[in-house]
Amino acid sequence: MSTRLWLVVPAAGQGRRMGAGHPKQYLPLVGRPVLACTLARLHQAFPSARLCLCLDPDDDHFDPAWVPFADWRRSAGGAERVDSVVNALDAIAPEAAEDDLVLVHDVARPCVTVDDLTRLLAAIADDPVGGLLAAPVADTMKRDDGDGRVRTTESREGLWHAFTPQGFRLGLLRRALNDALARGVAVTDEASAVEAAGYSPRLISGRRDNLKITHPEDLALAALILSAQQQVL
């Protein structure tokens, strides 16, 4: 089984929920853009990996100086995140093997720890399917009635919050994503496409501070998390 590692980082989103006027991956976080922080953290864990960065073709914010990887390329972002990932897999396919391992990581998750990254890779290196970082749900879960009121309380038993990275072999992931799109299956993450293809990805327990920056208050929280992590290190 191939030990070559690829990183795919979708970074073509517009971040409209942030209300910042430009994409969230370029907002400042501890002195540099979110994108630069995320790539630096990935490089700490996997300095020899090959990177494919998915960017909007009309992106005029990106600076190649933010990429610490020696071996990297960019691919065109799509209308949705899944389209960006498919474009990236198509871009690397001519130079990759079917059983090369691909880790897909959200650009808006700069707080993932090196320890979680290396544990994920170790856990799925020989797994026949692949897997993802995740954390068991700790909060009480409510389902609404569509009108802003609680309809019922859902059992949290067996529920997990899905994080990234999510890692699968190139051939399996590419087929699963293309098949899901062809069948109109909602693809909310890579694992959902692999599940729709009949597989059961492995859950690797990760830290809960693997925050995804989505709303304005998340940026300040991410800064606090990074500061706390640095103090521990």
Phi and psi restraints in degrees (value plus and minus 20) as a CYANA .aco file:
   2 SER   PHI     -83.6   -43.6
   2 SER   PSI     122.6   162.6
   3 THR   PHI    -126.2   -86.2
   3 THR   PSI     -15.2    24.8
   4 ARG   PHI     -91.7   -51.7
   4 ARG   PSI     116.4   156.4
   5 LEU   PHI    -136.3   -96.3
   5 LEU   PSI     111.5   151.5
   6 TRP   PHI    -135.4   -95.4
   6 TRP   PSI     123.3   163.3
   7 LEU   PHI    -134.4   -94.4
   7 LEU   PSI     108.7   148.7
   8 VAL   PHI    -134.5   -94.5
   8 VAL   PSI     102.8   142.8
   9 VAL   PHI    -143.0  -103.0
   9 VAL   PSI      82.5   122.5
  10 PRO   PHI     -88.2   -48.2
  10 PRO   PSI     103.4   143.4
  11 ALA   PHI    -162.0  -122.0
  11 ALA   PSI      19.1    59.1
  12 ALA   PHI    -129.7   -89.7
  12 ALA   PSI     -16.6    23.4
  13 GLY   PHI     -89.5   -49.5
  13 GLY   PSI     138.1   178.1
  14 GLN   PHI    -115.8   -75.8
  14 GLN   PSI     -34.2     5.8
  15 GLY   PHI      39.5    79.5
  15 GLY   PSI      22.0    62.0
  16 ARG   PHI     -83.9   -43.9
  16 ARG   PSI     -50.4   -10.4
  17 ARG   PHI     -87.8   -47.8
  17 ARG   PSI     -36.9     3.1
  18 MET   PHI     -96.5   -56.5
  18 MET   PSI     -45.2    -5.2
  19 GLY   PHI      41.8    81.8
  19 GLY   PSI      12.0    52.0
  20 ALA   PHI    -119.0   -79.0
  20 ALA   PSI     -27.4    12.6
  21 GLY   PHI      68.7   108.7
  21 GLY   PSI     -33.7     6.3
  22 HIS   PHI    -171.2  -131.2
  22 HIS   PSI     145.2   185.2
  23 PRO   PHI     -76.8   -36.8
  23 PRO   PSI     122.6   162.6
  24 LYS   PHI     -83.9   -43.9
  24 LYS   PSI     -45.5    -5.5
  25 GLN   PHI     -87.3   -47.3
  25 GLN   PSI     -31.8     8.2
  26 TYR   PHI    -129.1   -89.1
  26 TYR   PSI     -14.7    25.3
  27 LEU   PHI     -91.1   -51.1
  27 LEU   PSI     127.6   167.6
  28 PRO   PHI     -93.4   -53.4
  28 PRO   PSI     115.7   155.7
  29 LEU   PHI    -160.9  -120.9
  29 LEU   PSI      98.9   138.9
  30 VAL   PHI      23.4    63.4
  30 VAL   PSI      25.3    65.3
  31 GLY   PHI      71.5   111.5
  31 GLY   PSI     -20.7    19.3
  32 ARG   PHI    -171.5  -131.5
  32 ARG   PSI     145.6   185.6
  33 PRO   PHI     -83.1   -43.1
  33 PRO   PSI     131.5   171.5
  34 VAL   PHI     -71.9   -31.9
  34 VAL   PSI     -65.4   -25.4
  35 LEU   PHI     -75.7   -35.7
  35 LEU   PSI     -64.6   -24.6
  36 ALA   PHI     -85.1   -45.1
  36 ALA   PSI     -58.3   -18.3
  37 CYS   PHI     -83.7   -43.7
  37 CYS   PSI     -63.6   -23.6
  38 THR   PHI     -85.4   -45.4
  38 THR   PSI     -65.5   -25.5
  39 LEU   PHI     -85.4   -45.4
  39 LEU   PSI     -56.2   -16.2
  40 ALA   PHI     -84.0   -44.0
  40 ALA   PSI     -60.5   -20.5
  41 ARG   PHI     -86.3   -46.3
  41 ARG   PSI     -63.1   -23.1
  42 LEU   PHI     -82.5   -42.5
  42 LEU   PSI     -58.9   -18.9
  43 HIS   PHI     -87.9   -47.9
  43 HIS   PSI     -53.8   -13.8
  44 GLN   PHI     -77.8   -37.8
  44 GLN   PSI     -60.6   -20.6
  45 ALA   PHI    -102.9   -62.9
  45 ALA   PSI     -58.0   -18.0
  46 PHE   PHI    -152.8  -112.8
  46 PHE   PSI      46.7    86.7
  47 PRO   PHI     -82.8   -42.8
  47 PRO   PSI     -44.4    -4.4
  48 SER   PHI    -120.0   -80.0
  48 SER   PSI     -14.4    25.6
  49 ALA   PHI     -89.8   -49.8
  49 ALA   PSI     141.3   181.3
  50 ARG   PHI    -121.1   -81.1
  50 ARG   PSI     112.0   152.0
  51 LEU   PHI    -129.0   -89.0
  51 LEU   PSI     118.1   158.1
  52 CYS   PHI    -143.2  -103.2
  52 CYS   PSI      97.0   137.0
  53 LEU   PHI    -123.8   -83.8
  53 LEU   PSI     101.8   141.8
  54 CYS   PHI    -111.8   -71.8
  54 CYS   PSI      95.1   135.1
  55 LEU   PHI    -146.3  -106.3
  55 LEU   PSI     128.2   168.2
  56 ASP   PHI     -79.9   -39.9
  56 ASP   PSI     113.3   153.3
  57 PRO   PHI     -77.5   -37.5
  57 PRO   PSI     -46.7    -6.7
  58 ASP   PHI    -118.8   -78.8
  58 ASP   PSI      -5.3    34.7
  59 ASP   PHI     -83.7   -43.7
  59 ASP   PSI      99.4   139.4
  60 ASP   PHI    -133.9   -93.9
  60 ASP   PSI      -4.6    35.4
  61 HIS   PHI    -120.6   -80.6
  61 HIS   PSI     -44.8    -4.8
  62 PHE   PHI     -88.6   -48.6
  62 PHE   PSI     119.7   159.7
  63 ASP   PHI    -145.6  -105.6
  63 ASP   PSI      98.5   138.5
  64 PRO   PHI     -76.9   -36.9
  64 PRO   PSI     -40.4    -0.4
  65 ALA   PHI     -84.7   -44.7
  65 ALA   PSI     -37.3     2.7
  66 TRP   PHI     -99.4   -59.4
  66 TRP   PSI     -28.3    11.7
  67 VAL   PHI    -113.8   -73.8
  67 VAL   PSI      95.2   135.2
  68 PRO   PHI    -106.0   -66.0
  68 PRO   PSI     -27.9    12.1
  69 PHE   PHI    -100.1   -60.1
  69 PHE   PSI     119.0   159.0
  70 ALA   PHI     -93.8   -53.8
  70 ALA   PSI     -54.6   -14.6
  71 ASP   PHI    -132.2   -92.2
  71 ASP   PSI      79.8   119.8
  72 TRP   PHI    -168.9  -128.9
  72 TRP   PSI     138.7   178.7
  73 ARG   PHI    -167.5  -127.5
  73 ARG   PSI     143.7   183.7
  74 ARG   PHI    -135.2   -95.2
  74 ARG   PSI     131.7   171.7
  75 SER   PHI    -151.5  -111.5
  75 SER   PSI     142.7   182.7
  76 ALA   PHI     -96.8   -56.8
  76 ALA   PSI     112.7   152.7
  77 GLY   PHI     -91.5   -51.5
  77 GLY   PSI     134.7   174.7
  78 GLY   PHI    -129.2   -89.2
  78 GLY   PSI    -194.3  -154.3
  79 ALA   PHI     -83.8   -43.8
  79 ALA   PSI     -57.0   -17.0
  80 GLU   PHI    -144.2  -104.2
  80 GLU   PSI     145.6   185.6
  81 ARG   PHI     -75.8   -35.8
  81 ARG   PSI     -63.6   -23.6
  82 VAL   PHI     -80.6   -40.6
  82 VAL   PSI     -56.1   -16.1
  83 ASP   PHI     -86.0   -46.0
  83 ASP   PSI     -56.9   -16.9
  84 SER   PHI     -84.0   -44.0
  84 SER   PSI     -62.4   -22.4
  85 VAL   PHI     -85.7   -45.7
  85 VAL   PSI     -62.9   -22.9
  86 VAL   PHI     -80.3   -40.3
  86 VAL   PSI     -64.0   -24.0
  87 ASN   PHI     -79.8   -39.8
  87 ASN   PSI     -60.5   -20.5
  88 ALA   PHI     -85.6   -45.6
  88 ALA   PSI     -63.6   -23.6
  89 LEU   PHI     -84.1   -44.1
  89 LEU   PSI     -58.4   -18.4
  90 ASP   PHI     -84.2   -44.2
  90 ASP   PSI     -56.1   -16.1
  91 ALA   PHI     -89.3   -49.3
  91 ALA   PSI     -56.5   -16.5
  92 ILE   PHI    -110.3   -70.3
  92 ILE   PSI     -34.4     5.6
  93 ALA   PHI     -74.8   -34.8
  93 ALA   PSI     -59.9   -19.9
  94 PRO   PHI     -84.0   -44.0
  94 PRO   PSI     -43.2    -3.2
  95 GLU   PHI    -133.2   -93.2
  95 GLU   PSI     -14.8    25.2
  96 ALA   PHI    -135.9   -95.9
  96 ALA   PSI     139.7   179.7
  97 ALA   PHI    -115.2   -75.2
  97 ALA   PSI     136.5   176.5
  98 GLU   PHI     -78.6   -38.6
  98 GLU   PSI     -51.9   -11.9
  99 ASP   PHI    -120.9   -80.9
  99 ASP   PSI      -6.7    33.3
 100 ASP   PHI     -84.8   -44.8
 100 ASP   PSI     122.1   162.1
 101 LEU   PHI    -105.7   -65.7
 101 LEU   PSI     113.5   153.5
 102 VAL   PHI    -139.9   -99.9
 102 VAL   PSI     103.9   143.9
 103 LEU   PHI    -124.4   -84.4
 103 LEU   PSI     103.5   143.5
 104 VAL   PHI    -123.1   -83.1
 104 VAL   PSI     105.8   145.8
 105 HIS   PHI    -152.2  -112.2
 105 HIS   PSI     114.0   154.0
 106 ASP   PHI     -85.8   -45.8
 106 ASP   PSI     112.6   152.6
 107 VAL   PHI     -83.4   -43.4
 107 VAL   PSI     -44.2    -4.2
 108 ALA   PHI    -108.1   -68.1
 108 ALA   PSI      -3.2    36.8
 109 ARG   PHI    -138.1   -98.1
 109 ARG   PSI      52.7    92.7
 110 PRO   PHI     -99.7   -59.7
 110 PRO   PSI     -28.2    11.8
 111 CYS   PHI    -115.0   -75.0
 111 CYS   PSI     -19.9    20.1
 112 VAL   PHI     -78.5   -38.5
 112 VAL   PSI     116.0   156.0
 113 THR   PHI    -107.4   -67.4
 113 THR   PSI     134.7   174.7
 114 VAL   PHI     -80.7   -40.7
 114 VAL   PSI     -57.5   -17.5
 115 ASP   PHI     -82.3   -42.3
 115 ASP   PSI     -64.1   -24.1
 116 ASP   PHI     -84.1   -44.1
 116 ASP   PSI     -59.9   -19.9
 117 LEU   PHI     -82.7   -42.7
 117 LEU   PSI     -66.1   -26.1
 118 THR   PHI     -91.8   -51.8
 118 THR   PSI     -53.6   -13.6
 119 ARG   PHI     -87.6   -47.6
 119 ARG   PSI     -59.4   -19.4
 120 LEU   PHI     -79.7   -39.7
 120 LEU   PSI     -68.8   -28.8
 121 LEU   PHI     -81.1   -41.1
 121 LEU   PSI     -62.8   -22.8
 122 ALA   PHI     -83.4   -43.4
 122 ALA   PSI     -56.2   -16.2
 123 ALA   PHI     -91.7   -51.7
 123 ALA   PSI     -51.6   -11.6
 124 ILE   PHI    -126.6   -86.6
 124 ILE   PSI     -20.4    19.6
 125 ALA   PHI     -75.5   -35.5
 125 ALA   PSI     -57.6   -17.6
 126 ASP   PHI    -136.5   -96.5
 126 ASP   PSI      -8.3    31.7
 127 ASP   PHI     -95.8   -55.8
 127 ASP   PSI     115.1   155.1
 128 PRO   PHI     -88.7   -48.7
 128 PRO   PSI     -37.5     2.5
 129 VAL   PHI    -130.8   -90.8
 129 VAL   PSI     -76.1   -36.1
 130 GLY   PHI     104.8   144.8
 130 GLY   PSI    -191.1  -151.1
 131 GLY   PHI    -195.1  -155.1
 131 GLY   PSI    -190.3  -150.3
 132 LEU   PHI    -169.1  -129.1
 132 LEU   PSI     133.3   173.3
 133 LEU   PHI     -92.2   -52.2
 133 LEU   PSI     121.3   161.3
 134 ALA   PHI    -181.7  -141.7
 134 ALA   PSI     148.1   188.1
 135 ALA   PHI    -160.5  -120.5
 135 ALA   PSI     118.1   158.1
 136 PRO   PHI     -79.5   -39.5
 136 PRO   PSI     120.5   160.5
 137 VAL   PHI     -85.2   -45.2
 137 VAL   PSI     109.0   149.0
 138 ALA   PHI    -127.7   -87.7
 138 ALA   PSI     -41.8    -1.8
 139 ASP   PHI    -106.2   -66.2
 139 ASP   PSI     136.8   176.8
 140 THR   PHI     -89.3   -49.3
 140 THR   PSI     113.9   153.9
 141 MET   PHI    -124.4   -84.4
 141 MET   PSI     105.8   145.8
 142 LYS   PHI    -132.0   -92.0
 142 LYS   PSI     120.3   160.3
 143 ARG   PHI    -127.1   -87.1
 143 ARG   PSI     109.8   149.8
 144 ASP   PHI    -104.7   -64.7
 144 ASP   PSI     149.0   189.0
 145 ASP   PHI    -117.6   -77.6
 145 ASP   PSI     -11.9    28.1
 146 GLY   PHI      67.4   107.4
 146 GLY   PSI     -23.8    16.2
 147 ASP   PHI    -149.3  -109.3
 147 ASP   PSI       5.6    45.6
 148 GLY   PHI      60.8   100.8
 148 GLY   PSI      -5.2    34.8
 149 ARG   PHI    -145.7  -105.7
 149 ARG   PSI     139.5   179.5
 150 VAL   PHI     -93.7   -53.7
 150 VAL   PSI     109.3   149.3
 151 ARG   PHI    -112.6   -72.6
 151 ARG   PSI     -62.4   -22.4
 152 THR   PHI    -181.8  -141.8
 152 THR   PSI     140.5   180.5
 153 THR   PHI    -117.9   -77.9
 153 THR   PSI     106.0   146.0
 154 GLU   PHI    -112.3   -72.3
 154 GLU   PSI     125.8   165.8
 155 SER   PHI     -88.4   -48.4
 155 SER   PSI     114.8   154.8
 156 ARG   PHI    -113.9   -73.9
 156 ARG   PSI     -19.1    20.9
 157 GLU   PHI     -80.5   -40.5
 157 GLU   PSI     105.0   145.0
 158 GLY   PHI      60.4   100.4
 158 GLY   PSI     -18.4    21.6
 159 LEU   PHI    -110.8   -70.8
 159 LEU   PSI     121.2   161.2
 160 TRP   PHI    -150.7  -110.7
 160 TRP   PSI     126.0   166.0
 161 HIS   PHI    -102.0   -62.0
 161 HIS   PSI     104.4   144.4
 162 ALA   PHI    -106.1   -66.1
 162 ALA   PSI     109.6   149.6
 163 PHE   PHI    -132.2   -92.2
 163 PHE   PSI    -191.3  -151.3
 164 THR   PHI    -150.6  -110.6
 164 THR   PSI     139.1   179.1
 165 PRO   PHI     -91.3   -51.3
 165 PRO   PSI     138.8   178.8
 166 GLN   PHI    -144.6  -104.6
 166 GLN   PSI     110.1   150.1
 167 GLY   PHI    -143.7  -103.7
 167 GLY   PSI     112.0   152.0
 168 PHE   PHI    -168.3  -128.3
 168 PHE   PSI     141.9   181.9
 169 ARG   PHI     -87.8   -47.8
 169 ARG   PSI     123.9   163.9
 170 LEU   PHI     -73.9   -33.9
 170 LEU   PSI     -69.9   -29.9
 171 GLY   PHI     -82.5   -42.5
 171 GLY   PSI     -65.5   -25.5
 172 LEU   PHI     -82.4   -42.4
 172 LEU   PSI     -66.9   -26.9
 173 LEU   PHI     -86.3   -46.3
 173 LEU   PSI     -61.0   -21.0
 174 ARG   PHI     -83.8   -43.8
 174 ARG   PSI     -64.3   -24.3
 175 ARG   PHI     -85.4   -45.4
 175 ARG   PSI     -62.8   -22.8
 176 ALA   PHI     -83.1   -43.1
 176 ALA   PSI     -64.3   -24.3
 177 LEU   PHI     -85.7   -45.7
 177 LEU   PSI     -65.5   -25.5
 178 ASN   PHI     -85.3   -45.3
 178 ASN   PSI     -59.1   -19.1
 179 ASP   PHI     -87.0   -47.0
 179 ASP   PSI     -61.3   -21.3
 180 ALA   PHI     -83.5   -43.5
 180 ALA   PSI     -63.1   -23.1
 181 LEU   PHI     -84.7   -44.7
 181 LEU   PSI     -60.2   -20.2
 182 ALA   PHI     -84.6   -44.6
 182 ALA   PSI     -51.1   -11.1
 183 ARG   PHI    -113.9   -73.9
 183 ARG   PSI     -18.6    21.4
 184 GLY   PHI      54.0    94.0
 184 GLY   PSI       2.5    42.5
 185 VAL   PHI     -96.1   -56.1
 185 VAL   PSI     114.4   154.4
 186 ALA   PHI     -88.4   -48.4
 186 ALA   PSI     102.1   142.1
 187 VAL   PHI    -128.5   -88.5
 187 VAL   PSI      80.4   120.4
 188 THR   PHI    -111.2   -71.2
 188 THR   PSI     -42.4    -2.4
 189 ASP   PHI    -179.0  -139.0
 189 ASP   PSI     154.6   194.6
 190 GLU   PHI     -82.5   -42.5
 190 GLU   PSI     -59.8   -19.8
 191 ALA   PHI     -81.0   -41.0
 191 ALA   PSI     -55.5   -15.5
 192 SER   PHI     -84.3   -44.3
 192 SER   PSI     -54.8   -14.8
 193 ALA   PHI     -90.4   -50.4
 193 ALA   PSI     -61.2   -21.2
 194 VAL   PHI     -85.0   -45.0
 194 VAL   PSI     -58.8   -18.8
 195 GLU   PHI     -82.0   -42.0
 195 GLU   PSI     -62.8   -22.8
 196 ALA   PHI     -83.9   -43.9
 196 ALA   PSI     -43.7    -3.7
 197 ALA   PHI    -104.0   -64.0
 197 ALA   PSI     -19.5    20.5
 198 GLY   PHI      79.6   119.6
 198 GLY   PSI      -9.6    30.4
 199 TYR   PHI    -125.1   -85.1
 199 TYR   PSI     143.9   183.9
 200 SER   PHI    -141.4  -101.4
 200 SER   PSI      75.1   115.1
 201 PRO   PHI     -80.7   -40.7
 201 PRO   PSI     130.7   170.7
 202 ARG   PHI    -102.0   -62.0
 202 ARG   PSI     118.4   158.4
 203 LEU   PHI    -114.3   -74.3
 203 LEU   PSI     101.8   141.8
 204 ILE   PHI    -131.4   -91.4
 204 ILE   PSI      96.0   136.0
 205 SER   PHI     -83.2   -43.2
 205 SER   PSI     106.1   146.1
 206 GLY   PHI    -144.0  -104.0
 206 GLY   PSI     151.9   191.9
 207 ARG   PHI     -89.6   -49.6
 207 ARG   PSI     125.4   165.4
 208 ARG   PHI     -96.2   -56.2
 208 ARG   PSI     -31.1     8.9
 209 ASP   PHI    -106.8   -66.8
 209 ASP   PSI      -6.9    33.1
 210 ASN   PHI     -97.9   -57.9
 210 ASN   PSI      47.6    87.6
 211 LEU   PHI     -93.4   -53.4
 211 LEU   PSI     120.2   160.2
 212 LYS   PHI    -120.9   -80.9
 212 LYS   PSI      99.4   139.4
 213 ILE   PHI     -94.0   -54.0
 213 ILE   PSI      92.8   132.8
 214 THR   PHI    -148.8  -108.8
 214 THR   PSI     -61.9   -21.9
 215 HIS   PHI    -132.8   -92.8
 215 HIS   PSI     140.1   180.1
 216 PRO   PHI     -72.1   -32.1
 216 PRO   PSI     -60.1   -20.1
 217 GLU   PHI     -89.6   -49.6
 217 GLU   PSI     -37.1     2.9
 218 ASP   PHI     -88.0   -48.0
 218 ASP   PSI     -47.9    -7.9
 219 LEU   PHI     -85.2   -45.2
 219 LEU   PSI     -65.7   -25.7
 220 ALA   PHI     -85.4   -45.4
 220 ALA   PSI     -58.7   -18.7
 221 LEU   PHI     -84.9   -44.9
 221 LEU   PSI     -60.3   -20.3
 222 ALA   PHI     -82.8   -42.8
 222 ALA   PSI     -58.4   -18.4
 223 ALA   PHI     -83.2   -43.2
 223 ALA   PSI     -61.3   -21.3
 224 LEU   PHI     -84.7   -44.7
 224 LEU   PSI     -61.4   -21.4
 225 ILE   PHI     -83.1   -43.1
 225 ILE   PSI     -66.0   -26.0
 226 LEU   PHI     -83.3   -43.3
 226 LEU   PSI     -58.4   -18.4
 227 SER   PHI     -84.0   -44.0
 227 SER   PSI     -63.8   -23.8
 228 ALA   PHI     -85.0   -45.0
 228 ALA   PSI     -60.9   -20.9
 229 GLN   PHI     -83.9   -43.9
 229 GLN   PSI     -58.1   -18.1
 230 GLN   PHI     -85.8   -45.8
 230 GLN   PSI     -57.1   -17.1
 231 GLN   PHI     -86.3   -46.3
 231 GLN   PSI     -56.1   -16.1
 232 VAL   PHI     -87.1   -47.1
 232 VAL   PSI     -59.8   -19.8
